Every structure is written in structure tokens, then in C-alpha cells.
Amino acid sequence: MWNGQGNWLIIWYNLNMSQSFRYCPNCGTQNQKEAKECIRCGLVFEKFKPFEITIQKEKEKKSYFLFILIGIIGFAFLSYMFLVINIEKKYLNTSEKKSGIYSMTLRLEFIYKRIPVENPQQKNKYLKEIDSMEKLVSGFPVSEDVEKLNLFEENLRDVKNILLKNEEADLDLKKKIEERFGKLK
């Protein structure tokens, strides 16, 4: 009969397997799932009902916890993505033309701040970049940003001339260029 030392692993196995039989926790004999007592040792299975119910409730608690945890992680991820998308929309221009002008303005300003250039190879590299910017700008379609495009082209021309001379611009030209950079940003 039951000696008080059951095999709890067998009980756990009985709860988790969806088979048509269960094992006795006392002797390990296979019994029908609906059996009220073991066919070998006579152990009454009704004694284990509270334990089985406790295990089932713990499983339910774990599944609720897991469901809530997944929900929180999903909400955090969606919130993060929403924030990133809104920040990109707010602070970055979305059209290719606008972002192209903006990024080229930043690069042109970078080049402008390094004039005079002592290294001739670096000067040639900057001139090639300015030439490629001129080609790109000439391919932009006419749109409502004609003013920005004109400002950029003026800066492009002036910075190229200053770079070719390889000397700092006079104060008036410097002021005009920096004012245009401010309007382009």
C-alpha cells in the first residue's frame, strides 16, 4: 500500500502527458487514466487530487505571468519603434531631394571650414566632391524648394572658388556663405 513516500516525478508526468493512462506514484505501475486506485498496489489516487490541482494552478499562474511578460515586452518594443519613427519624421527630411540637399549642405560646410587646405591631394579630393555635388544638383527636379536649391548652388559656387584660390574668403563673402548655410539647415 501507500507508504508515504511517493514518486513526485511520476505524478508530474501524469499531469503533463495527455495519454489514456497514468502511472502509480507508489509502485510505478501503468493504470487507466480514469482508475481510482492502482491495480498492483491498491493506492487510492484520490489522495493526490489536491496536489494535482495545486500543480495545475501553478501552471496557470505561470502562463498568466508569461502572457503578461510577453505583453509588456511587445508594448515596449512597439513604443520604441513608434518613438524612433516619429523622431525620424520630425528631425529628418523624408524626401530624397530634401535629404540630399541637407546632407550635401553639411558636407559642403565641412569642406568650407577646412579652407585653406595645405595638402594638395586633400584639396583635389574636395574639388572632386564639389564637382559631383554640382552634377547631382543639376539633376534635381524643379519643385517648391527652388529657393533652397538656389542658396545651395550659390554656396557651392562660392566655396569652389575659394577652394580653387585656397585662401580664406573676405568678410562679406564669409558672412553671406554662413548666412546661406543657416537658411539651408
Residue frames as qw, qx, qy, qz and C-alpha x, y, z in Angstrom:
[[0.000, 0.887, 0.462, 0.000, 0.00, 0.00, 0.00],
 [0.210, 0.857, -0.062, 0.467, 0.96, 3.65, 0.28],
 [0.733, -0.298, -0.330, 0.514, 3.99, 4.14, 2.49],
 [0.189, -0.917, -0.137, 0.323, 4.01, 7.95, 2.34],
 [0.294, -0.566, 0.457, 0.620, 7.00, 8.18, 0.01],
 [0.693, 0.608, 0.382, -0.060, 5.55, 8.68, -3.45],
 [0.526, -0.015, 0.396, 0.752, 7.46, 9.40, -6.55],
 [0.168, 0.745, 0.239, -0.599, 6.52, 13.03, -7.34],
 [0.005, 0.386, -0.606, -0.695, 8.12, 12.81, -10.75],
 [0.062, 0.259, 0.930, 0.254, 5.56, 10.20, -11.74],
 [0.101, 0.719, 0.575, -0.378, 2.74, 12.45, -10.52],
 [0.057, 0.663, -0.189, -0.722, 4.14, 15.32, -12.52],
 [0.043, -0.136, 0.827, 0.544, 4.42, 13.06, -15.56],
 [0.122, 0.486, 0.865, -0.030, 0.79, 12.02, -15.12],
 [0.107, 0.775, 0.324, -0.532, -0.32, 15.66, -15.13],
 [0.050, 0.661, -0.353, -0.660, 1.69, 16.71, -18.14],
 [0.049, -0.108, 0.878, 0.464, 1.14, 13.84, -20.54],
 [0.633, 0.191, 0.073, -0.746, -2.14, 13.61, -22.43],
 [0.281, 0.143, -0.926, -0.209, -2.24, 9.83, -22.63],
 [0.713, -0.320, -0.325, -0.532, -5.04, 7.43, -21.73],
 [0.827, -0.293, -0.437, 0.202, -3.13, 6.01, -18.74],
 [0.166, -0.859, 0.316, -0.368, -1.30, 7.18, -15.63],
 [0.615, 0.204, -0.684, 0.337, 1.48, 5.75, -13.51],
 [0.676, -0.671, -0.304, 0.003, 1.16, 4.94, -9.84],
 [0.052, 0.850, -0.371, 0.370, 3.40, 7.20, -7.69],
 [0.707, -0.524, 0.435, -0.189, 3.96, 4.34, -5.25],
 [0.779, -0.127, 0.590, 0.173, 4.93, 1.37, -7.46],
 [0.004, 0.489, -0.525, -0.697, 5.14, 2.89, -10.98],
 [0.374, 0.274, 0.874, 0.146, 2.52, 0.57, -12.49],
 [0.148, -0.030, -0.411, -0.899, 0.66, 1.78, -15.55],
 [0.211, 0.442, 0.783, -0.384, -3.07, 2.29, -14.82],
 [0.172, 0.660, 0.582, 0.443, -6.02, 3.54, -16.82],
 [0.109, 0.319, -0.092, 0.937, -6.38, 7.32, -16.60],
 [0.538, -0.471, -0.182, -0.675, -9.87, 7.01, -15.05],
 [0.694, -0.184, -0.667, 0.200, -8.73, 4.42, -12.45],
 [0.438, -0.816, 0.014, -0.377, -9.45, 5.37, -8.83],
 [0.635, -0.628, 0.450, 0.009, -6.77, 3.07, -7.43],
 [0.148, 0.591, -0.758, -0.231, -3.65, 1.25, -8.58],
 [0.910, 0.072, -0.260, -0.315, -4.23, -2.25, -9.99],
 [0.670, 0.266, -0.618, 0.312, -0.99, -3.52, -8.46],
 [0.293, 0.064, -0.648, 0.700, -0.58, -1.94, -5.01],
 [0.234, -0.667, -0.707, 0.002, -4.09, -0.59, -4.41],
 [0.221, -0.241, -0.178, 0.928, -3.03, 3.03, -3.81],
 [0.190, 0.795, 0.567, -0.103, -6.08, 5.30, -3.93],
 [0.426, 0.303, 0.231, 0.820, -5.42, 8.05, -6.45],
 [0.180, -0.859, -0.368, -0.307, -7.99, 10.40, -4.90],
 [0.605, -0.644, -0.122, 0.452, -5.41, 11.25, -2.20],
 [0.501, -0.124, 0.265, 0.814, -3.38, 13.11, -4.85],
 [0.195, 0.781, 0.509, 0.306, -6.15, 15.34, -6.15],
 [0.209, -0.949, -0.082, 0.220, -5.18, 18.39, -4.04],
 [0.506, -0.465, 0.427, 0.587, -1.58, 18.07, -5.17],
 [0.428, 0.332, 0.639, 0.546, -2.60, 17.78, -8.83],
 [0.055, 0.906, 0.404, 0.118, -4.89, 20.80, -8.51],
 [0.369, -0.824, 0.114, 0.414, -2.06, 22.82, -6.92],
 [0.497, -0.173, 0.558, 0.642, 0.26, 21.96, -9.80],
 [0.296, 0.602, 0.610, 0.421, -2.42, 22.93, -12.32],
 [0.112, -0.962, -0.231, 0.092, -2.97, 26.28, -10.57],
 [0.448, -0.630, 0.312, 0.552, 0.77, 26.94, -10.56],
 [0.459, 0.179, 0.632, 0.598, 0.85, 26.19, -14.28],
 [0.131, 0.832, 0.489, 0.225, -1.99, 28.65, -14.84],
 [0.294, -0.900, -0.001, 0.323, -0.16, 31.32, -12.80],
 [0.499, -0.343, 0.487, 0.629, 2.99, 30.75, -14.83],
 [0.368, 0.443, 0.633, 0.518, 1.09, 31.01, -18.10],
 [0.025, -0.946, -0.321, -0.025, -0.57, 34.28, -16.98],
 [0.418, -0.750, 0.211, 0.467, 2.81, 35.64, -15.92],
 [0.500, -0.042, 0.601, 0.623, 4.32, 34.63, -19.26],
 [0.243, 0.709, 0.574, 0.330, 1.41, 36.20, -21.13],
 [0.177, -0.963, -0.131, 0.154, 1.80, 39.47, -19.18],
 [0.507, -0.542, 0.379, 0.553, 5.58, 39.46, -19.66],
 [0.448, 0.244, 0.627, 0.589, 5.24, 38.96, -23.42],
 [0.089, 0.870, 0.455, 0.165, 2.64, 41.74, -23.50],
 [0.316, -0.884, 0.051, 0.340, 4.93, 44.16, -21.66],
 [0.504, -0.295, 0.524, 0.620, 7.88, 43.34, -23.91],
 [0.355, 0.500, 0.642, 0.460, 5.70, 43.73, -27.02],
 [0.045, -0.951, -0.307, 0.015, 4.33, 47.06, -25.79],
 [0.410, -0.734, 0.234, 0.488, 7.84, 48.32, -25.01],
 [0.493, -0.012, 0.611, 0.619, 9.07, 47.30, -28.47],
 [0.231, 0.701, 0.573, 0.355, 6.13, 48.93, -30.26],
 [0.200, -0.947, -0.142, 0.206, 6.55, 52.10, -28.19],
 [0.482, -0.508, 0.394, 0.595, 10.24, 52.23, -29.05],
 [0.415, 0.260, 0.648, 0.583, 9.52, 51.77, -32.76],
 [0.066, 0.875, 0.462, 0.128, 6.82, 54.46, -32.66],
 [0.327, -0.862, 0.055, 0.385, 9.24, 56.85, -30.98],
 [0.497, -0.263, 0.525, 0.639, 12.03, 56.15, -33.47],
 [0.331, 0.510, 0.637, 0.474, 9.74, 56.63, -36.46],
 [0.053, -0.943, -0.328, -0.011, 8.34, 59.89, -35.09],
 [0.414, -0.723, 0.213, 0.510, 11.80, 61.23, -34.29],
 [0.468, 0.011, 0.602, 0.647, 12.94, 60.42, -37.81],
 [0.196, 0.721, 0.571, 0.340, 9.89, 62.14, -39.28],
 [0.211, -0.943, -0.199, 0.164, 10.34, 65.19, -37.08],
 [0.365, -0.778, 0.299, 0.416, 14.06, 65.78, -37.39],
 [0.378, -0.183, 0.698, 0.580, 14.98, 64.32, -40.75],
 [0.497, 0.423, -0.191, -0.733, 13.63, 65.36, -44.11],
 [0.749, 0.077, 0.645, -0.131, 11.86, 62.43, -45.68],
 [0.737, 0.665, 0.067, -0.099, 12.08, 63.19, -49.39],
 [0.844, 0.033, 0.154, 0.513, 15.25, 62.21, -51.23],
 [0.354, 0.710, 0.091, 0.602, 15.68, 65.67, -52.66],
 [0.346, -0.872, 0.085, -0.335, 15.46, 67.43, -49.31],
 [0.827, -0.499, 0.205, 0.158, 17.66, 64.96, -47.51],
 [0.777, 0.304, 0.146, 0.531, 20.12, 65.14, -50.40],
 [0.152, 0.810, -0.029, 0.566, 20.36, 68.92, -50.17],
 [0.584, -0.777, 0.130, -0.197, 20.62, 68.75, -46.40],
 [0.892, -0.278, 0.200, 0.296, 23.40, 66.14, -46.36],
 [0.641, 0.461, 0.112, 0.604, 25.28, 67.90, -49.17],
 [0.108, -0.896, 0.039, -0.429, 24.97, 71.18, -47.24],
 [0.738, -0.647, 0.189, 0.031, 26.55, 69.55, -44.20],
 [0.855, 0.024, 0.227, 0.466, 29.38, 68.14, -46.32],
 [0.398, 0.708, 0.104, 0.574, 29.93, 71.45, -48.13],
 [0.346, -0.892, 0.101, -0.273, 30.07, 73.27, -44.81],
 [0.864, -0.390, 0.205, 0.242, 32.62, 70.71, -43.58],
 [0.713, 0.329, 0.190, 0.589, 34.80, 71.41, -46.63],
 [0.089, 0.869, 0.082, 0.479, 34.34, 75.19, -46.28],
 [0.555, -0.818, 0.125, -0.083, 35.56, 75.17, -42.67],
 [0.847, -0.256, 0.265, 0.383, 38.79, 73.43, -43.71],
 [0.544, 0.683, 0.100, 0.477, 39.88, 76.08, -46.23],
 [0.457, 0.665, -0.545, -0.228, 42.79, 76.82, -46.72],
 [0.990, -0.071, 0.124, -0.013, 43.83, 73.23, -47.41],
 [0.207, -0.763, 0.568, 0.229, 47.56, 72.57, -47.14],
 [0.523, -0.103, 0.820, 0.208, 47.58, 69.07, -48.63],
 [0.309, 0.330, -0.452, -0.769, 47.12, 69.23, -52.45],
 [0.201, -0.105, -0.952, -0.206, 45.68, 65.71, -52.55],
 [0.014, 0.487, 0.733, -0.475, 43.03, 66.67, -50.00],
 [0.209, 0.488, -0.031, -0.847, 42.25, 69.84, -51.99],
 [0.286, 0.162, -0.735, -0.593, 41.74, 67.73, -55.15],
 [0.120, -0.287, -0.945, 0.100, 39.51, 65.33, -53.23],
 [0.110, 0.545, 0.475, -0.682, 37.34, 68.24, -52.02],
 [0.255, 0.408, -0.333, -0.811, 37.14, 69.67, -55.55],
 [0.225, -0.031, -0.907, -0.356, 36.00, 66.29, -56.90],
 [0.028, -0.442, -0.820, 0.364, 33.32, 66.13, -54.19],
 [0.186, 0.548, 0.159, -0.800, 32.12, 69.62, -55.11],
 [0.253, 0.250, -0.636, -0.685, 32.01, 68.64, -58.80],
 [0.181, -0.223, -0.951, -0.112, 29.91, 65.57, -58.01],
 [0.055, 0.528, 0.596, -0.603, 27.58, 67.75, -55.90],
 [0.225, 0.431, -0.208, -0.849, 27.17, 70.11, -58.88],
 [0.262, 0.036, -0.839, -0.477, 26.17, 67.17, -61.08],
 [0.111, -0.376, -0.891, 0.228, 23.68, 65.91, -58.50],
 [0.104, 0.533, 0.349, -0.764, 22.10, 69.35, -58.02],
 [0.246, 0.294, -0.451, -0.806, 21.70, 69.86, -61.75],
 [0.275, -0.117, -0.905, -0.303, 19.62, 66.64, -61.83],
 [0.075, 0.335, 0.724, -0.598, 17.16, 67.73, -59.14],
 [0.072, 0.604, 0.669, 0.428, 13.64, 68.39, -60.43],
 [0.074, -0.321, 0.071, -0.941, 12.14, 71.85, -60.07],
 [0.403, -0.518, -0.752, 0.051, 9.89, 71.94, -57.03],
 [0.293, -0.905, -0.227, -0.208, 8.72, 74.16, -54.22],
 [0.670, -0.626, 0.081, 0.392, 12.27, 74.18, -52.73],
 [0.607, 0.654, 0.074, 0.444, 13.74, 76.23, -55.55],
 [0.153, -0.931, 0.194, -0.270, 14.89, 78.82, -53.01],
 [0.732, -0.543, 0.405, 0.071, 16.93, 76.26, -51.03],
 [0.853, 0.257, 0.300, 0.340, 18.30, 74.79, -54.22],
 [0.363, 0.842, -0.012, 0.400, 19.42, 78.26, -55.38],
 [0.401, -0.848, 0.311, -0.151, 21.01, 79.00, -51.99],
 [0.860, -0.260, 0.396, 0.189, 22.88, 75.71, -52.13],
 [0.739, 0.507, 0.203, 0.395, 24.09, 76.34, -55.69],
 [0.083, 0.934, -0.149, 0.315, 25.35, 79.80, -54.70],
 [0.599, -0.684, 0.415, -0.040, 27.25, 78.35, -51.75],
 [0.905, 0.074, 0.344, 0.240, 28.58, 75.55, -53.92],
 [0.555, 0.731, 0.056, 0.394, 29.92, 78.05, -56.47],
 [0.129, -0.912, 0.259, -0.291, 31.45, 80.35, -53.81],
 [0.755, -0.509, 0.413, 0.029, 33.07, 77.53, -51.81],
 [0.871, 0.279, 0.252, 0.317, 34.53, 76.07, -55.03],
 [0.364, 0.837, -0.073, 0.402, 36.03, 79.45, -55.99],
 [0.400, -0.819, 0.356, -0.206, 37.50, 79.92, -52.52],
 [0.886, -0.232, 0.384, 0.116, 38.91, 76.40, -52.59],
 [0.758, 0.532, 0.119, 0.358, 40.49, 76.99, -56.00],
 [0.120, 0.863, -0.245, 0.425, 42.21, 80.12, -54.65],
 [0.771, -0.184, -0.511, 0.331, 42.97, 78.15, -51.46],
 [0.181, 0.148, -0.370, 0.899, 42.65, 81.13, -49.20],
 [0.009, 0.509, 0.713, -0.481, 40.07, 82.37, -46.74],
 [0.137, 0.702, 0.523, 0.464, 37.19, 84.41, -48.09],
 [0.058, 0.308, -0.182, 0.932, 36.84, 88.10, -47.35],
 [0.125, 0.145, 0.701, -0.686, 34.48, 89.02, -44.51],
 [0.543, 0.244, -0.009, -0.803, 31.50, 89.96, -46.70],
 [0.639, 0.192, -0.656, -0.352, 31.60, 86.70, -48.66],
 [0.228, 0.052, -0.898, 0.373, 32.20, 84.72, -45.48],
 [0.313, 0.153, 0.492, -0.798, 29.13, 86.34, -43.92],
 [0.646, 0.244, -0.257, -0.677, 26.97, 85.57, -47.00],
 [0.534, 0.168, -0.823, -0.100, 28.09, 81.93, -47.12],
 [0.100, -0.042, -0.847, 0.521, 27.46, 81.35, -43.42],
 [0.451, 0.192, 0.259, -0.832, 24.06, 83.05, -43.68],
 [0.675, 0.218, -0.479, -0.518, 23.11, 80.74, -46.55],
 [0.372, 0.089, -0.907, 0.176, 24.28, 77.69, -44.56],
 [0.175, 0.098, 0.647, -0.736, 21.99, 78.82, -41.75],
 [0.607, 0.243, -0.013, -0.757, 18.99, 79.06, -44.10],
 [0.598, 0.241, -0.699, -0.307, 19.71, 75.66, -45.64],
 [0.197, 0.058, -0.918, 0.340, 19.62, 73.83, -42.30]]
